Every structure is written in structure tokens, then in C-alpha cells.
Amino acid sequence: MSRPFTSQAADVLALILGLATSFTVRFVGDLPIAEVILIPVLPIMVVIHGRRGLRPILRPIAVLLGLWLFGQILTDIYRSMPAPKWMRGDAGIVFFAMDLLGLVILLSHNQRRKIIFFVGLAVGSILFTIFLPTVFALSYPWKFGYAYGTTTLVVLASCYFYSRRLYAIAALLIVGVAAVNLLENYRSPVLGLLVAIVLVFPVVPERLGRTRILPRAGTTMRVVVLAGMALGAGWLAGRLVTYVTSAGLIGEEAQAKNENQSKAGLLLGGRPEILVSARAVADSPILGHGSWAQEYKYVEMLYDMETEYEVDIDLEELERTSGGVIPSHSHLMGAWVSAGILGALFWGYILWISSKAVVRVATLLPALAPLYAVVVPGLIWMVMFSPFGQNARIQDALTLVVIFDLLEQPQSIAAANIWGKASGRFATTRWVRRGALREPTWSR
């Protein structure tokens, strides 16, 4: 195959896949158009660059994906699930595996192509909201429409300034988009953006004179301090939500929602499905309930919890819109409910490597650190508190490629200035000797 396929054509493919991720076609379930494009070309990619899929870091992923699929098949047979349901359940796992393999081949160790893919995702999300808004986007255009794309583009712009060590501008961009999300009462990005700031920006100086403030990079104490700072960012996000609610800076409907949910805590108040899915798991912890299992007693349990939190909800409407499917709103709990313990094992492992990658981001501080500090902890949030399916498959696969590259990167080497490289200005040997690629200037 000619070289253009491996460079310019691959860049174009990355852009197209990103743009097409938000758009879907109906085939048994909703299928992202990006998968319709990626899956047919995957065999060609495997023939040309299949060795990229044989990286040692992918072996446990492949084994655990296989176990997840086995658990899903075994559960569906045991539960006598009808064909349309088990086909959707199995297809979700198989398509995710193919998405992951395709993006590993396409994007691994290629920062420029990752940027192109993220730009495509962001722009595609915005275009979808403009031309094909969902019912939720019509009601809440920022949260269910423009937020993801706009936030991603702003964070990418922040990376541009961050890579040039213009940290004040980079941080202000992130603070600005966090403020917009806060005023729009979209709370999870506020948490994610504040965590990103404390992980990769000089919130706490390395030294004051000759006195070291932060423990040395790579030490256990450094990880403990970073974890404490992340928890502090979470506390600050909660306080900010409380402040804008009490100050009347958001709409009356949003104020009422926050006040009701605060009675049970913002987390459980906003994600009561976790308690319902936990009950479903307790009822069948080894084998799951099956693909898209319908058990209305769990829907009624969710209704009772929502009513307890004084959320205005209609049981008949909830049963109609849910179709009786067991509520989960979580990658981890959804897989456990559907496929049993083998599904939970896969996402438990993803949580483990994601946590390790967060430490790598904060330690290596690559040129794309602001972006990685958003998307890698964001995957942890998705695994715990967001449903798995449709465009989440490709977004998760993209983040996993980032995680694999971070974990394979030597601890002593940080990423080069990708933005400068793209324009032909490579980091000089003198700059590397000074350690600017290894440790940012604020630690000097």
C-alpha cells in the first residue's frame, strides 16, 4: 500500500470517523455511522498494520472482552432472551472490540491524528445538534447538544497555549468553559474541568525558594497529594453548584432540581439508577439478567426513589420511555446487570488502568495534558455513571488508545510539542537538555 494511505489518507479517515460518530443509522439498534465506515475497512487496516493490534498492553483487554462476550452469551441462553435482544447485546460488545482495534491501528502513538479525531468528534457533535437535534437537545440545548463539542474545542485550544507554556491563558480557557457549564447547570463537566486544572496546572508550586512543596514526581506521596487535590476539586465543584443555586444564577427549574437532589447528595440524587442496578446485581450477581432485560419492578423501584427525592415524575411515562429495561446509567453496572460478573470484570480493569493513566498524565505533563486530564478521568466517570452504547463505544475506544499510549510511554520521557511539530518547529536539542520536555518550567 502506498505511503499516502498511511499518512494523509489516514488523517482524512480519522477526521471522517470523528465527524460521523454523532450521526446514527437504524440497524436492529442505533448504529453510529462511524462504525458503518470503520468496520468494512478494518480488515484492510489489519492486513497493512495488524501488528499494532498485537501490543502486549492489549492482551488482557482482549481476554476480558472475550470473557464479557462469553458471559453475555451464557446469560442470554440461561434467560432465554429473544433474538433481537441478544443480538443487540452481543453486537454492542463485538462492535466495541472492532472499534477499539481499528482506533488502535489508526491512532496509536500519533498525536496529530488524535487531535484530528477529537476535532472531528467536537465539530460533528455541534453539527448534529444544529441539523438533527434530539428531543433532549431541543429542551436542554447546551447539556444535550452543544456542551461536548464546545468544551472539547476549548480544551484543545487550551492545549495549544499549554504546549507553549502560556499556562495562564490555557487555564483561563478551561475556567471559562467550566463557568459556562456551571451556569447552564451541567455539573459533571464542571467537576472534570476543575480536576484537570489541579492535575496539570501549577495550582501548587513545586518549590518555594529552596523548600520543596510538592513531593517529587513518580513518588507515592506525589500520587497521594494529587489524589487529595482532585478530591478538593470535587468538593469545590459541589460548592460552586450550591452557590449558583442559592444565588439564583440559574433558572428556577434548575434550582428546584439541584435543591431536590441535594437532599440525597448531588451524586446519588442525580444518579439514583446506581442504587437500582445495585439491587439488580445483588439479585443475580454471577449470571446477569440478560441483554436489555425487562423487569418492571426495578423501574418501579427507581420511581419510588425519585419520588422520595421529590422529583416530579410519572410512573406510566417512566415505564413507557424505559420499556421496562432495568435502569443502570453506568458502563460497569449495565454490563454487570446484563452479562453478570464477567461483564463487571472488564470494566473493573478499565477503571484500574484509567486510574494509572491519570497519574501518568499528571506526572509526564505532555503537550496535550489539559485534554488528557479531561478525557481520562472522564472515562472513569463514564464507566461509573453513564450508559454504554451508540457513540459512547467509539469515544471510549478513543480514550483507551490515549490510555494505552500513556501507559506504554517511558516514565522519564514526556511528549514533544505536537503543535510545534505540526508546523515544522521541532523542539531543539538544547531545550530537551534543559529538561523542558521532562518537567515544566513552573517546577524550576
N, C-alpha and C positions, 0 to 999 in steps of 0.2 A: 504494500500500500504506500502511496506517495506521502511525502512529508507534509504537504498541506492538510491532509486529513488529521494528522496528529497535532497540528497547531491551530491554524486559522479555522479550519472546519470544526475542530473540537470546541473552539471558543464559541463559534456560532451555535453548535449543538447545545452547549451549556446555557447560552442566552435563551434559546428557544424553549428548552426544558423549564427554565425558571419562569419565563413568561406564561407557559401553558399550564403550570401547576394549579393555578386557581380555577381554571376552567375544566368542567367535567362533562362526560357523556354518560348516558344511562345504559348499563350493561349488567343485568342482574341487580347490581347496586350502582352507586355513582362512582365512576372511574375517572381520575384526573387525566386530561388529555396528554399530560407529560408522560404518563405511563403508556399510553397508546403509542407514543413516539418512541420511548426508550426501549420497551420490551422487544419490538421487532429488530432493532439494531443491536441489541445486546449480544446475540451470537457472533456478529461481526467484530464487536469490541473484544469479546472473549478470545476469538481466534487471533486477533492482532496483538492484544496486550493482556492476555489472560493471566500472565504471571503476577500481575499487580493484585489479582484476587487471591493469591496464594501466600500473602503475608502472614507470618506467624500470629500476629495480633487478631487475625480474623478466624483462626481455628476454633477458639471457644465460642465465638459468635455463631459460627456455622453449626456447631454441635448443639448449642442451646436453641437455635432456631428450629433445628430438626426435632428436638425434644418437644418444643412448643407445638409444632405441627402434629407430632405423634399424639400428644395429649389432647389436642383438639379433635383429631380423628377418632381417638378412643372414646372420648366423652360423647361425641355426636352419635357414635354407634350405640353406646350404652343407653343414651337418652332417646334413641330412635328419632333423631331430628330429621325433618323433611328435607328433601334435596335442595330446594332453593336456599335454605338457611345454612346447611353445612357447606354448600358451595361458596357462599359469601364468607363464611368463617375461614375456610381453608384458603380461599383466594386472597384474603387480606394478608395472611402470613406469607404466602408464596410471592405475591406481588411486592411485599416489603423486602423480601430476600433478594428479589431481582433488582429492585430499586437500589438497594444497598450495594450489590455487586457492580451495577452499572456506574454508580456515582464514585465508587472506589476506583474503578478503572479510569473514569473521566477526569476526576478532580484531585486524586491523591498527590500530595507534595507539589501542587501547582496553585500558588496563592492567587495569581492573576485570574485563573479560571474560577476559583471560588468566589472572588469578587464579582465576576461577570454573572455567576449563577445567583448570588444574593441580589444583585441589581435587578436581574430578570424577575426573581420572586417578588421583590418590592413593587416594581412597576406593574407586573401582571396583577398583583393584588389590587392596586389602585384602579387599573383599567377595568377589572371585573366589577368593582364597586360602582364605577361610573356607568357601565353599559348593561350589566346584569345583576343589579343589587338584589340580595336576598330580602326576605320579609324582615329579618332581624336588622339588616343594614338600613332598610328604609326607616325603621323605628329608632335605631341607635347607629347613625352613620359613622361615628368615629370608632366606637368599640368594635362593631362587627363589620366595618368597612375600611376606613382609611388608616386606622391606627397602625396596623402591622407594616404596611408599605412605607408610610411616612416615617415611622420610628426607625425602620431598618435603613432608609436612605440617610437620615440624620446621623445615625451611628456610624455609617460608612464615611460620611463627611468628617465626623469626629476622628476616625482613624487616619484620614489624610493629614490632619493637623497634628495628631498624636505622633505619627511616624516622623514628623519634622520637629518634634519636641516642643511644639507650641501647645503645652498642656492646658493652659488657662482657656484658650479658645475651644480646644477639644472637650474639656469638662463642661464649659458653659453650654455647648450644643446639647450635651446629654441632659444637663439640668433643665434646659429649656423644653425639650420634648417630654421630659418627665413631668414638668409643670402642666403641660397641655393635657397629658393623660390624667393627671390628678384632677384638674378642673372638669374634665369630661367624665369623671368618676370611673375610669378604667384603672383598677387598682393594681393588678398583677404586673403590668409593665413598670409602674412606679417602683415597686419592690425590686424588680430585675435591674432597672437602670441605676438605682441607688447602690445596689450590691456591686454593680460593675464599677462604679466610681470608687468605692472603697477598696476594691481588689487591685485596680491598675493605675490609679492616680495617687499623687503624693499627699493624701489626706493627713497622714502621719509621716514626718520626715524620718529618713534612715538615721540621721545623726543631728545632734545639736552641738556644734563645735566638735570636740573630740569624744563626746558622750554618745554612745550608740543607743538609739531609742527603740528601733525595731530589731528583733533577733536577726541573725544572718540568714540570707536566702538558703533554702534547702534544709534547714533545721526543723526539728519537730515543733519547737517553740514558735517559729515563724508561722507554721500552719495553724497552730492554736490561736495565735494573735489574729491571723487573717479570718479564721472562723468566727472569733469574737467580734471583729469589725463587721463581718457580714450579718451577724445576728443584730448588731447595733443598727445597721442599715434597715433591717426588717422592722425593728422597733420604731425607727424614725418614720418609715413609710406608714405604719399604723397610726402614729401620732399626727402625721400630716392629713391622713384621711379624716381623723377625728376633728382636726382643726377646721378644714374646709367645710365639713358638715355642720359644725356648731356655728361657724361664722356666716353660714348662708351663701357660700360662694358657688354652690352647685344648685341644681334645680330641686324643687320640692319633692318630686318623685324619687330622685337620687338620695335626698336627705332621709326620707322615710325608709328607704331600703337599707341605708347604712345604719340607721338607728335600730331597726328591727334585727339586723344581722349582728350588731354589736352585742346584743343580749346573750348570744351564744358564742361570741368571739367572731371576728371577721372571717376567719378561715372556715370553721365549721358552719357558721351562718351562711357563708357563700357557697360551700360545697357539702351540703348535708347528704349528698349521694354517697359519700365515703362511708358514712355510718350504715347506710342501707346495704351497700355492697359488702361491707364487713360482715353483716349479718348473713348475707347470702353465702359468703365464703365459709363462715362458721357452720352453716347448714350442710355444706358439701365441700370440704377443704381439699380432698385429694383429686377426685374427678369433679369437673365443673358442672354447670347446669346446661351446657351446650351452646352452640352458635346462635346468637340472637334469641336467647331463651326468653319466653314469655311467662311470667309469673306475676299476676296482678297483686298478690299480697305484698310484694316489695314496693310496687307503685303506691299502694295504699299506705305503706309504712313511710314513704317519702312525703306523702300528703300530710300525714299526721305530724311529721317533724316540721314541715313548712308552716303548718297551722300553729304549732307551738311557738314558732318564731314570729307569729303574727304576720306572715306573708299572705297576701290576698291571692288565693289560688283556688281553682275549680277542679274538683276531683274528676268529673266526667271529661273535662277538657284535657287534664293531665293524662288520663287513661287513653284518650283518643290520640293525642300527639305522640305519646310514648309507644303506643301499640302494645303495651304490657311488657315491653323489654325491661329486664332488671336494670335499674339505674346504677351507674358506676362513675362516669365522668372522670375516668382515670385509666391510663395505659395499664398500670400494674393491676389494679383491682378488676378492670374489664377483662384482662387476659385470665386472671385467676377465676373469676366468675364463669367465663366461657369455657376455658380449657383445663382448669384445675391447677394444681401446684406446679406443673411443668411450664405453664404459661407465666406464672409468677417468677420462676427461676430466671427466665430470660431477662425480664425487666429488672429484677433484683441485681443481676450482673451489670446491666446498663447503668443503674444508679451507682454502682461501685466504680466503674471506670469513668463515669461522668464526674464523680467527686474527685478522683485523681487528676482528671484533666483540668478542673477548676484550679487546683493547686499549681499545676504546670503553667496555666495562663498567668497567675499572679507571680510566679517565680521567673519565667522566661521573659515576660513582658514583650511579646512580639509586636511588629508594626500594626497588626490587626487586633491588638489586645482589647480595645473597647468593644469591638464586635464579638470576639470570642467570650469576653466576660459577660456578655448578654445572652448569647445563644447556648453556651454550655450549661450554665446554671438554669437557663430556660428549659433545657431538655429535662433536667431534674424536676422542675415544676410540672412539665407536661406529663412525665411518667406518673407523677403522684396525683395530679389534679385536672388533667384534660383527657378527653376521649381520643381513642386511636382510630384513625380511618381517613379516607379521602386524601386531601393534600398533606395531612399530618405524616403519612408514610414517607413522602419524599422529603419533607422538612426534617424529619427525624434522621433519615438516611444521610442527608447533607451534614447535619450536626455530628453524626457519628464519624463521618470522614474527617471532619475537623478534629475530633477527639483522637482518632487513630493517629493522625499526623502529629498531634501534640505529644502523645504518649511515646511515640517512636523517636521523637526528637531528642538528641543528647541533652542532658541537663545543663551542660556548660555552654551550649550554643543557643542563642536567640535568633529569631527570624530576621532576615535582612529587610531593608527598606523597600517594600514592594512597590510603593508609589514611585519612588525614585528610579527603581529598576525599570518600571514600565515606560518611563520617559527617557531611558538611556543613561541616567545618572546613578551609577553603581556606588555603593559605599566604598570609600577609599581605604587602602591598607592602613594608613595612619589612623583613621577613625576606629578601625577594628582593634588596632593595638592599644588605643586609649581605653578600650572596653566599652565603647558606646553601644555596641550590639549586645553586650552581655549584661550591662547594668545601666539603667537610665541616669541621666545627669542629676536628677534630684537626690540621688543617693550619695553624691560626691560631697 
